[in-house]
Amino acid sequence: MKRPDVRKNLRRGVYVIPTSFTVLNLFFGFRSIVNSTRGIGAMVDGRSDLAIHFFEVACLSLFFAAIFDTFDGLLARQLGATSEFGKEYDSLADVVTFGTAPAVLVYAWGLQVLGNLGGAIAFLFLVSVSLRLARFNVMTGKTDYRYFVGLPSPAGALTLASIIYYAPAPVHDERFGMIMLLVTAAVAFAMVSPIRYRSQKGMNLQKERSLMYIVVLALILGIFTKWPREFLFIGAICYLASGPLVRLWSIAFPSRKTPEELLQPAETH
């Protein structure tokens, strides 16, 4: 009998860790969908208070999903457990969590008053997420790692979730429903646009910083603790607007660097 390959079994065990985080990401996406449908049921029964609770849980589920989505890739790289299977599985999970779940949520909360038009825009958001993820897989390793081409799908989902979490009461006014229709469409087009958004991969956390960074971080945590809804709402809107604003700034004040220099990764010391 052949002795078991301990190193191979250990490697298989390492791969379970990032995959488990992806499963948790998928779980919270499914949890968001379930609570969104419960919110619709509560609205039909005339229980707006109960609908508010379900929509809040759906939004928080997306926030937790985004945390696990961030750490599954980070752990995979740190443990040397990256694989084609993990990348494809993560993309499939993201279509559900950051595509289907927020589309169902925004429709149940604010677009259902517009009937079929609201459903069409929610579906547009889902299609944009799927296209965004497919393009990301194709362009991986071919672009500057410090930037995303188009709004990342988790950021798009959290933009809608932060708006709903800030005002979770179901929308019954068609005029406000039209505003959310335009916002949802804008987020969808931002994801498939060529506008670049800053990536956290380009931030060198090992580089020495002044104590002022710690003070600013403590201030941000204090603000988040005091006003979590307002903080998430303003933060999501600012990140959504950062791409177009930086693009306009680069057009008004073009850099003197060549395209080849811009694509070179930042040096680390």
C-alpha positions, 0 to 999 in steps of 0.5 A: 500500500502507498503511503498517503501524500501528507503534503498533498492532503495539507494543500487540499486543506489549505484550499478549503479556507478561501473556498469556505469564505466564498461559501459564506459570501454566497450564504449571506447573498442568499440570506439577503434574497430571502429577506427581500422576498419576506419584505414584499410579503410584509408589504402585501400584508400591510406590515410596513414595520416588519418590511423595514426589518426585513430590508435592513437584514437584507442590507446587512447581509450584503455588507457581511457578504462583502467582508467575506468576499474581500478576505477570501481572495486575500487569504488565498494569496497569503496561503498560496492557495489561488486556483482557477477553480477558486477564481471561477467559483468566486465569480459565480458566487458574486453573480448571486450575491452582488448581482441577484441579491441587490437586484431583488432587494432594490426591486422589492424596496423601491422599484416594484411601484413602477411595475414592469419598468422597475423589474426591467431596471433591476434585471439591467443591474443583474446583467451589468454585474454578470458582464462586469465579472466576465470582463474582470476575469478576462482582463486579470493580469492585463491592466494596472492592478492598482485600479479597477476598470469600471465600478466593482460589483461589490461596490455597486451592490453596496451602493444600493444597499447603503441607500436602502439601509439609510431609508429602509421604509418601502417606497410607495411614491412613483416619483421617488421610485423614478429617482431610484430607477435612475440611480440603479441605472447609473450604478449599472452603467458605472460597472460596465464603463471604462472609468477606473476606480481605485483598488485596495490592492494598490495600498501598501499597508506595510509601508511606514506611516505617520501617527496621523494615519492612526488618528484619522482611522480612529476618527473614522471608526468613531464616526461610523460607530455614532452614525453608521447609516449616514457613514455607509451612505456617504461613503458609498456615494463618494466612491461611486462619484470618485471614478468620474471625478478623477477622470474629469480631473485627469482630462483637465490636468493630464499627467506627463507620464507615458501610458507605459509608466502608468502601467508599471506597478508601484515599487515597494521597499 
